[in-house]
Amino acid sequence: MKNPGNALGTCHINDEMDVIIKSALSAKSVVLVTPINCYDLPSIVRVMLERMGVFCYWGDEMYAPKVRDVGTNVLLGVLITTSAMPGIMVPLTTGARKSFRLFAKPLGIKKIRYYHLGFKGRKIDRSFTSKDEKKIQAVAKVICNTRRSL
């Protein structure tokens, strides 16, 4: 992480994270579908965010890390969340959008769309409704239209 430049850094953990990063860099859009847990994205998503350190460099003389310019295309980012709270409450009470923006920045995601399927914690609301289906169709339409315009 200390070496400056635009080449990705290396992670010393040997797992599938390299495949995820390469897939995201070659994509035209990145869609993250996740529940809201404890007013933010789940810990596994936060771990993935922390593993994005390969996109940064932080020399000894620097006060903060800088994001490398890896020359990606302009990507569309889509965050779809679900929780027991109504959708209007998500931006007011959670850090999910801010966390996704932190995830999106190193990948070069400039356009971000947010969708929330609310009230999914109550027994009567656990089924997939026609309203939910319309939201998912809207997401698919945005992704398809963006892919054509890129």
C-alpha positions as a Markdown table, in Angstrom:
| # | Residue | x | y | z |
|---|---|---|---|---|
| 1 | Met | 0.0 | 0.0 | 0.0 |
| 2 | Lys | 3.0 | 2.3 | 0.3 |
| 3 | Asn | 4.0 | 2.3 | -3.3 |
| 4 | Pro | 2.6 | 5.2 | -5.3 |
| 5 | Gly | 1.4 | 4.9 | -8.9 |
| 6 | Asn | -1.6 | 3.6 | -10.7 |
| 7 | Ala | -0.9 | -0.1 | -10.6 |
| 8 | Leu | -3.1 | -2.0 | -8.1 |
| 9 | Gly | -1.5 | -2.9 | -4.9 |
| 10 | Thr | -1.4 | -6.5 | -3.7 |
| 11 | Cys | -3.2 | -8.1 | -0.9 |
| 12 | His | -1.4 | -10.8 | 1.1 |
| 13 | Ile | -4.6 | -12.8 | 1.8 |
| 14 | Asn | -4.8 | -15.5 | -0.8 |
| 15 | Asp | -8.5 | -15.9 | -1.6 |
| 16 | Glu | -11.0 | -14.9 | -4.3 |
| 17 | Met | -10.9 | -11.2 | -3.7 |
| 18 | Asp | -8.7 | -10.7 | -6.8 |
| 19 | Val | -11.3 | -12.3 | -8.9 |
| 20 | Ile | -14.0 | -10.0 | -7.5 |
| 21 | Ile | -11.9 | -6.9 | -8.1 |
| 22 | Lys | -11.0 | -7.9 | -11.7 |
| 23 | Ser | -14.7 | -8.7 | -12.4 |
| 24 | Ala | -15.8 | -5.4 | -11.0 |
| 25 | Leu | -13.2 | -3.5 | -13.0 |
| 26 | Ser | -14.3 | -5.1 | -16.3 |
| 27 | Ala | -18.0 | -4.6 | -15.7 |
| 28 | Lys | -20.2 | -1.8 | -16.8 |
| 29 | Ser | -22.3 | -1.8 | -13.6 |
| 30 | Val | -21.9 | -3.1 | -10.1 |
| 31 | Val | -25.0 | -4.2 | -8.3 |
| 32 | Leu | -24.9 | -4.9 | -4.5 |
| 33 | Val | -27.9 | -6.4 | -2.9 |
| 34 | Thr | -27.8 | -6.6 | 0.8 |
| 35 | Pro | -29.9 | -6.3 | 4.0 |
| 36 | Ile | -29.4 | -3.5 | 6.5 |
| 37 | Asn | -28.0 | -4.8 | 9.7 |
| 38 | Cys | -27.5 | -2.5 | 12.8 |
| 39 | Tyr | -28.2 | 0.6 | 10.7 |
| 40 | Asp | -25.5 | -0.1 | 8.1 |
| 41 | Leu | -24.3 | -2.7 | 5.5 |
| 42 | Pro | -23.5 | -6.1 | 7.0 |
| 43 | Ser | -20.0 | -6.8 | 8.3 |
| 44 | Ile | -19.1 | -9.1 | 5.3 |
| 45 | Val | -19.7 | -6.1 | 3.0 |
| 46 | Arg | -17.6 | -3.9 | 5.3 |
| 47 | Val | -14.8 | -6.4 | 5.2 |
| 48 | Met | -14.9 | -6.4 | 1.4 |
| 49 | Leu | -14.8 | -2.6 | 1.5 |
| 50 | Glu | -11.7 | -2.8 | 3.8 |
| 51 | Arg | -10.1 | -5.2 | 1.3 |
| 52 | Met | -10.3 | -2.5 | -1.4 |
| 53 | Gly | -7.1 | -1.2 | 0.0 |
| 54 | Val | -5.3 | -2.4 | -3.1 |
| 55 | Phe | -6.8 | 0.7 | -4.8 |
| 56 | Cys | -5.0 | 3.1 | -2.5 |
| 57 | Tyr | -1.5 | 4.1 | -1.6 |
| 58 | Trp | -0.3 | 5.6 | 1.6 |
| 59 | Gly | 3.3 | 6.6 | 1.9 |
| 60 | Asp | 5.0 | 7.2 | 5.2 |
| 61 | Glu | 5.1 | 11.0 | 4.5 |
| 62 | Met | 1.3 | 11.2 | 3.8 |
| 63 | Tyr | -1.4 | 12.0 | 6.3 |
| 64 | Ala | -4.1 | 10.0 | 4.5 |
| 65 | Pro | -4.3 | 7.4 | 1.7 |
| 66 | Lys | -4.9 | 8.4 | -1.9 |
| 67 | Val | -7.0 | 6.4 | -4.4 |
| 68 | Arg | -5.1 | 5.2 | -7.4 |
| 69 | Asp | -6.3 | 6.0 | -10.9 |
| 70 | Val | -6.8 | 2.6 | -12.4 |
| 71 | Gly | -8.4 | 3.9 | -15.5 |
| 72 | Thr | -11.7 | 2.2 | -15.3 |
| 73 | Asn | -14.7 | 3.0 | -17.4 |
| 74 | Val | -17.5 | 5.1 | -15.9 |
| 75 | Leu | -19.5 | 2.5 | -14.0 |
| 76 | Leu | -23.0 | 2.5 | -12.7 |
| 77 | Gly | -23.4 | 1.4 | -9.1 |
| 78 | Val | -26.7 | 0.1 | -7.8 |
| 79 | Leu | -27.3 | -0.5 | -4.1 |
| 80 | Ile | -30.4 | -2.5 | -3.3 |
| 81 | Thr | -31.2 | -2.9 | 0.4 |
| 82 | Thr | -33.9 | -4.5 | 2.4 |
| 83 | Ser | -34.9 | -4.1 | 6.1 |
| 84 | Ala | -37.8 | -3.9 | 8.4 |
| 85 | Met | -37.8 | -0.1 | 8.3 |
| 86 | Pro | -39.6 | 1.9 | 5.6 |
| 87 | Gly | -37.5 | 3.0 | 2.7 |
| 88 | Ile | -37.7 | 6.7 | 3.6 |
| 89 | Met | -35.9 | 6.0 | 6.8 |
| 90 | Val | -32.8 | 4.4 | 5.2 |
| 91 | Pro | -31.0 | 7.6 | 4.2 |
| 92 | Leu | -32.0 | 9.3 | 7.5 |
| 93 | Thr | -31.0 | 6.6 | 9.9 |
| 94 | Thr | -28.4 | 4.4 | 8.3 |
| 95 | Gly | -24.9 | 4.7 | 7.0 |
| 96 | Ala | -25.6 | 2.3 | 4.1 |
| 97 | Arg | -25.4 | 4.9 | 1.3 |
| 98 | Lys | -22.2 | 6.4 | 2.7 |
| 99 | Ser | -20.6 | 3.0 | 3.0 |
| 100 | Phe | -21.5 | 2.1 | -0.6 |
| 101 | Arg | -20.0 | 5.4 | -1.8 |
| 102 | Leu | -16.7 | 4.4 | -0.1 |
| 103 | Phe | -16.9 | 1.1 | -1.9 |
| 104 | Ala | -17.7 | 2.8 | -5.2 |
| 105 | Lys | -15.0 | 5.4 | -5.3 |
| 106 | Pro | -12.0 | 3.2 | -5.9 |
| 107 | Leu | -13.8 | 1.3 | -8.6 |
| 108 | Gly | -14.6 | 4.5 | -10.5 |
| 109 | Ile | -18.3 | 4.3 | -10.0 |
| 110 | Lys | -19.6 | 7.8 | -10.7 |
| 111 | Lys | -23.4 | 7.2 | -11.0 |
| 112 | Ile | -25.1 | 5.5 | -8.0 |
| 113 | Arg | -28.7 | 4.5 | -7.8 |
| 114 | Tyr | -30.3 | 3.4 | -4.5 |
| 115 | Tyr | -33.4 | 1.2 | -4.1 |
| 116 | His | -34.9 | -0.1 | -0.8 |
| 117 | Leu | -37.4 | -2.9 | -0.2 |
| 118 | Gly | -38.8 | -1.9 | 3.2 |
| 119 | Phe | -40.9 | -3.6 | 5.9 |
| 120 | Lys | -39.4 | -7.0 | 5.2 |
| 121 | Gly | -39.0 | -7.9 | 8.9 |
| 122 | Arg | -42.7 | -8.3 | 9.6 |
| 123 | Lys | -44.2 | -11.7 | 8.9 |
| 124 | Ile | -47.0 | -10.4 | 6.7 |
| 125 | Asp | -44.5 | -8.4 | 4.5 |
| 126 | Arg | -41.9 | -11.1 | 3.9 |
| 127 | Ser | -43.4 | -12.1 | 0.6 |
| 128 | Phe | -42.3 | -10.5 | -2.7 |
| 129 | Thr | -45.0 | -8.1 | -3.7 |
| 130 | Ser | -46.0 | -6.5 | -7.0 |
| 131 | Lys | -44.5 | -3.2 | -5.6 |
| 132 | Asp | -41.2 | -5.0 | -5.0 |
| 133 | Glu | -41.4 | -6.4 | -8.5 |
| 134 | Lys | -41.8 | -2.9 | -10.0 |
| 135 | Lys | -38.8 | -1.7 | -8.1 |
| 136 | Ile | -36.7 | -4.6 | -9.4 |
| 137 | Gln | -37.9 | -3.9 | -13.0 |
| 138 | Ala | -36.9 | -0.3 | -12.6 |
| 139 | Val | -33.5 | -1.3 | -11.5 |
| 140 | Ala | -33.1 | -3.7 | -14.4 |
| 141 | Lys | -34.3 | -1.0 | -16.8 |
| 142 | Val | -31.7 | 1.5 | -15.4 |
| 143 | Ile | -28.9 | -1.0 | -15.7 |
| 144 | Cys | -29.9 | -2.0 | -19.3 |
| 145 | Asn | -30.2 | 1.6 | -20.4 |
| 146 | Thr | -26.8 | 2.5 | -18.8 |
| 147 | Arg | -25.1 | -0.5 | -20.4 |
| 148 | Arg | -26.3 | 0.6 | -23.9 |
| 149 | Ser | -25.2 | 4.2 | -23.4 |
| 150 | Leu | -21.7 | 3.3 | -22.1 |
